Amino acid sequence: MLYVVTLTYIRPMDDIKAHLDTHREWLAEHLKAGTIIAAGPMEPAVGGIVLAHCASRDELDAMLKTDSFHRQNLVEYDIRCFKPALGAEAFAEALTLKPSLI
């Protein structure tokens, strides 16, 4: 399943900046593992978006709990799940799905 995770900052920006490096390391780890497809800050700088590919909501929740932003209570999450009905072939390959399944 794909998950769109919206992170909204709930602490001052100085607190966010203090944990940004460890958050980026967490993102890089999960990009390499294939559980994060894309991620980035929102404009204006009120939070960020993560597009995640996990087998279940439980897997996603376990992954989020290892992020420094979660451990330091810096963000609130809005999580939306969807099963792609359409997508580019390269996107399907990135998810290790056959293009005809998307």
N, C-alpha and C positions, 0 to 999 in steps of 0.2 A: 504494500500500500504506500501511497505517497501522502505526506503530511506537510501542510503549510503551517509553519510555526512563527507567530508574530511575538517578538519579545518587546515589551514596553518597559522602559526604564522607570523605576520607582524610587531611585535614590539619586542624590546629586551627581552631576557629571564628573566631579573629582573622584567619587567612589567608583564610577564606571571605568574611568581611565586607569585607576590603580589596578584593575583586574583585566584590562583589555588584552595584555600579552598572553595571559594564561587562557583566556577565552579563545584567542586566535589559535593557540596551540591545540586546544580541544577541537576547533573547527578543522584544522589541518589534519588531525588524526582521523577524524570521521570522513573527511573528503577522501583521504587515502583508502579508507576501509570501504568506501562506497555507500555509507549510510547517510551522508550529506551530499546532495547533488549541487546545491548552490546556496550561497549565504551572502548577506551584506547589510550595511546600515540603511536605515530609512532616511528620507529627506522630508522634512527637517529631522534633525538628529534626536528623535524621541525613542529610538529602539532599533530593532533589526528584524530581518526576515530570514528564516532557514527553510529550505526545501529538503525534506528528509525522505529517505526510502527505507522503510523498516517493515519487517514481517507482521508486526502487531503494534498496537498502542502500548502494550506493556514494554516491548523492546524500545520504543521511542522514549517512554517515561524513564526507563533505566538509563538510557543514553543521556537525556537531559540532566538527570541528577548528578552526573559526573562533571558538568560544566561549572566553572568558577562563578559564573553569573548566577547560577541556581544556588550553589553552596553558600554564597555571600548574600543571598536574598536581594539581588540587585534588579531583578526583572519580574514582571508578570507575563504569563503566557496565554495566548489565544491559539488553540490548535484546531486545525481543520483537516479532515481526512478525505481523500478522494481516490477513486480508481480511474486512471486516464482512459478516456474513450477515443481520444485523438492525440497524435503526437508525431514529431518528426522521427525519421528512421534513426538518426544519430542518437536521439533521446531514448528510443526504445533499446538500442544497443547498449547505452550507458546503464540501463536498468536490467540488462541481461534478459530482456524479453524479446520475443519475436515481434517484428513490426506489425504483423497482422493482429496481434493481441491488443494493440493500442488503437 
